[in-house]
């Protein structure tokens, strides 16, 4: 595929992303609360999300 998007994540960011996705799944499945991540995790996820948006050409400013 020529339009693949590849992200490289450090372990902490990958763990943060896994946790958020797991919480969203639990929220959808059972109505569990989605808790706010700690500030450092929030910052890592924001950087990852911006990188993904840039790779997709979204160019959104948050």
TORMI-980274 format. One line per field, with one value per residue: residue number from 1; residue in three letters; y, x, z of N, C-alpha, C in turn. Coordinates in nm, 2 decimals. Layout:
% residues N
num: c(NUM / ...)
residu: c(ALA / ...)
n.v: c(Y / ...)
n.u: c(X / ...)
n.w: c(Z / ...)
ca.v: c(Y / ...)
ca.u: c(X / ...)
ca.w: c(Z / ...)
c.v: c(Y / ...)
c.u: c(X / ...)
c.w: c(Z / ...)
This chain:
% residues 62
num: c(1 / 2 / 3 / 4 / 5 / 6 / 7 / 8 / 9 / 10 / 11 / 12 / 13 / 14 / 15 / 16 / 17 / 18 / 19 / 20 / 21 / 22 / 23 / 24 / 25 / 26 / 27 / 28 / 29 / 30 / 31 / 32 / 33 / 34 / 35 / 36 / 37 / 38 / 39 / 40 / 41 / 42 / 43 / 44 / 45 / 46 / 47 / 48 / 49 / 50 / 51 / 52 / 53 / 54 / 55 / 56 / 57 / 58 / 59 / 60 / 61 / 62)
residu: c(UNK / UNK / UNK / UNK / UNK / UNK / UNK / UNK / UNK / UNK / UNK / UNK / UNK / UNK / UNK / UNK / UNK / UNK / UNK / UNK / UNK / UNK / UNK / UNK / UNK / UNK / UNK / UNK / UNK / UNK / UNK / UNK / UNK / UNK / UNK / UNK / UNK / UNK / UNK / UNK / UNK / UNK / UNK / UNK / UNK / UNK / UNK / UNK / UNK / UNK / UNK / UNK / UNK / UNK / UNK / UNK / UNK / UNK / UNK / UNK / UNK / UNK)
n.v: c(-0.12 / 0.22 / 0.43 / 0.41 / 0.49 / 0.53 / 0.52 / 0.59 / 0.50 / 0.58 / 0.37 / 0.46 / 0.64 / 0.45 / 0.28 / 0.47 / 0.52 / 0.27 / 0.24 / 0.44 / 0.37 / 0.12 / 0.21 / 0.35 / 0.15 / 0.00 / 0.19 / 0.20 / -0.06 / -0.11 / 0.12 / 0.24 / 0.48 / 0.73 / 0.81 / 1.11 / 1.14 / 1.14 / 1.45 / 1.42 / 1.20 / 1.29 / 1.50 / 1.35 / 1.20 / 1.40 / 1.50 / 1.27 / 1.25 / 1.49 / 1.44 / 1.22 / 1.35 / 1.54 / 1.36 / 1.26 / 1.48 / 1.65 / 1.89 / 2.03 / 2.27 / 2.26)
n.u: c(0.08 / 0.06 / -0.03 / 0.00 / 0.01 / 0.25 / 0.33 / 0.57 / 0.61 / 0.72 / 0.77 / 0.62 / 0.43 / 0.29 / 0.19 / 0.02 / -0.16 / -0.27 / -0.40 / -0.60 / -0.75 / -0.84 / -1.00 / -1.19 / -1.32 / -1.42 / -1.59 / -1.78 / -1.87 / -1.97 / -2.03 / -1.84 / -1.66 / -1.45 / -1.16 / -0.96 / -0.64 / -0.31 / -0.12 / 0.13 / 0.09 / -0.12 / 0.00 / 0.19 / 0.01 / -0.12 / 0.09 / 0.13 / -0.12 / -0.12 / 0.09 / -0.02 / -0.24 / -0.11 / 0.02 / -0.20 / -0.28 / -0.46 / -0.42 / -0.53 / -0.57 / -0.53)
n.w: c(0.00 / -0.08 / 0.06 / 0.33 / 0.68 / 0.91 / 1.25 / 1.49 / 1.82 / 2.14 / 2.43 / 2.66 / 2.55 / 2.38 / 2.58 / 2.71 / 2.50 / 2.46 / 2.71 / 2.70 / 2.48 / 2.57 / 2.79 / 2.65 / 2.51 / 2.72 / 2.82 / 2.61 / 2.61 / 2.87 / 3.00 / 3.16 / 3.34 / 3.17 / 3.27 / 3.33 / 3.19 / 3.35 / 3.37 / 3.23 / 3.06 / 2.91 / 2.77 / 2.62 / 2.46 / 2.32 / 2.16 / 2.01 / 1.88 / 1.73 / 1.56 / 1.42 / 1.30 / 1.14 / 0.96 / 0.83 / 0.70 / 0.82 / 0.97 / 1.19 / 1.45 / 1.79)
ca.v: c(0.00 / 0.34 / 0.54 / 0.37 / 0.58 / 0.46 / 0.60 / 0.53 / 0.55 / 0.54 / 0.28 / 0.54 / 0.68 / 0.34 / 0.24 / 0.57 / 0.50 / 0.14 / 0.26 / 0.52 / 0.28 / 0.02 / 0.28 / 0.38 / 0.02 / -0.03 / 0.28 / 0.16 / -0.19 / -0.12 / 0.25 / 0.27 / 0.62 / 0.75 / 0.91 / 1.20 / 1.08 / 1.23 / 1.55 / 1.38 / 1.11 / 1.38 / 1.57 / 1.25 / 1.16 / 1.52 / 1.50 / 1.16 / 1.28 / 1.59 / 1.37 / 1.15 / 1.45 / 1.59 / 1.25 / 1.25 / 1.61 / 1.72 / 2.03 / 2.10 / 2.33 / 2.24)
ca.u: c(0.00 / 0.14 / -0.08 / 0.01 / 0.06 / 0.33 / 0.37 / 0.67 / 0.58 / 0.80 / 0.69 / 0.53 / 0.32 / 0.22 / 0.11 / -0.09 / -0.26 / -0.34 / -0.49 / -0.71 / -0.83 / -0.91 / -1.10 / -1.30 / -1.39 / -1.50 / -1.70 / -1.88 / -1.93 / -2.03 / -2.06 / -1.74 / -1.61 / -1.32 / -1.09 / -0.86 / -0.50 / -0.22 / -0.07 / 0.24 / 0.03 / -0.20 / 0.10 / 0.24 / -0.10 / -0.14 / 0.19 / 0.10 / -0.24 / -0.08 / 0.17 / -0.11 / -0.32 / -0.02 / 0.04 / -0.32 / -0.31 / -0.57 / -0.38 / -0.62 / -0.50 / -0.60)
ca.w: c(0.00 / -0.09 / 0.14 / 0.47 / 0.78 / 1.01 / 1.36 / 1.58 / 1.95 / 2.25 / 2.51 / 2.74 / 2.47 / 2.34 / 2.70 / 2.73 / 2.39 / 2.49 / 2.82 / 2.66 / 2.39 / 2.65 / 2.86 / 2.56 / 2.49 / 2.84 / 2.83 / 2.51 / 2.64 / 3.00 / 3.05 / 3.26 / 3.32 / 3.11 / 3.36 / 3.27 / 3.21 / 3.42 / 3.27 / 3.14 / 2.96 / 2.83 / 2.68 / 2.52 / 2.37 / 2.24 / 2.06 / 1.91 / 1.80 / 1.64 / 1.46 / 1.33 / 1.22 / 1.04 / 0.87 / 0.76 / 0.64 / 0.89 / 1.00 / 1.29 / 1.56 / 1.91)
c.v: c(0.12 / 0.45 / 0.50 / 0.48 / 0.50 / 0.56 / 0.52 / 0.59 / 0.50 / 0.45 / 0.35 / 0.58 / 0.56 / 0.28 / 0.34 / 0.54 / 0.37 / 0.16 / 0.34 / 0.44 / 0.18 / 0.09 / 0.31 / 0.26 / -0.02 / 0.06 / 0.24 / 0.04 / -0.19 / 0.01 / 0.30 / 0.42 / 0.63 / 0.86 / 0.99 / 1.14 / 1.18 / 1.33 / 1.50 / 1.28 / 1.19 / 1.45 / 1.47 / 1.22 / 1.28 / 1.53 / 1.39 / 1.19 / 1.39 / 1.53 / 1.29 / 1.24 / 1.50 / 1.49 / 1.23 / 1.37 / 1.68 / 1.86 / 2.10 / 2.16 / 2.32 / 2.34)
c.u: c(0.09 / 0.09 / -0.08 / 0.06 / 0.13 / 0.37 / 0.47 / 0.64 / 0.68 / 0.71 / 0.59 / 0.41 / 0.23 / 0.13 / 0.00 / -0.20 / -0.34 / -0.44 / -0.61 / -0.80 / -0.91 / -1.02 / -1.22 / -1.38 / -1.47 / -1.62 / -1.82 / -1.95 / -2.01 / -2.06 / -1.96 / -1.69 / -1.47 / -1.26 / -0.99 / -0.72 / -0.42 / -0.16 / 0.04 / 0.19 / -0.05 / -0.11 / 0.15 / 0.13 / -0.13 / -0.04 / 0.17 / -0.01 / -0.21 / 0.00 / 0.08 / -0.19 / -0.23 / 0.00 / -0.08 / -0.36 / -0.43 / -0.55 / -0.47 / -0.53 / -0.59 / -0.56)
c.w: c(0.00 / 0.00 / 0.29 / 0.55 / 0.88 / 1.12 / 1.44 / 1.72 / 2.05 / 2.34 / 2.60 / 2.67 / 2.42 / 2.46 / 2.72 / 2.62 / 2.42 / 2.60 / 2.78 / 2.57 / 2.47 / 2.73 / 2.77 / 2.53 / 2.60 / 2.86 / 2.73 / 2.56 / 2.77 / 3.07 / 3.16 / 3.23 / 3.25 / 3.20 / 3.28 / 3.30 / 3.29 / 3.32 / 3.18 / 3.03 / 2.86 / 2.73 / 2.58 / 2.42 / 2.27 / 2.13 / 1.96 / 1.82 / 1.70 / 1.52 / 1.36 / 1.24 / 1.11 / 0.93 / 0.78 / 0.68 / 0.70 / 0.92 / 1.10 / 1.40 / 1.68 / 2.01)
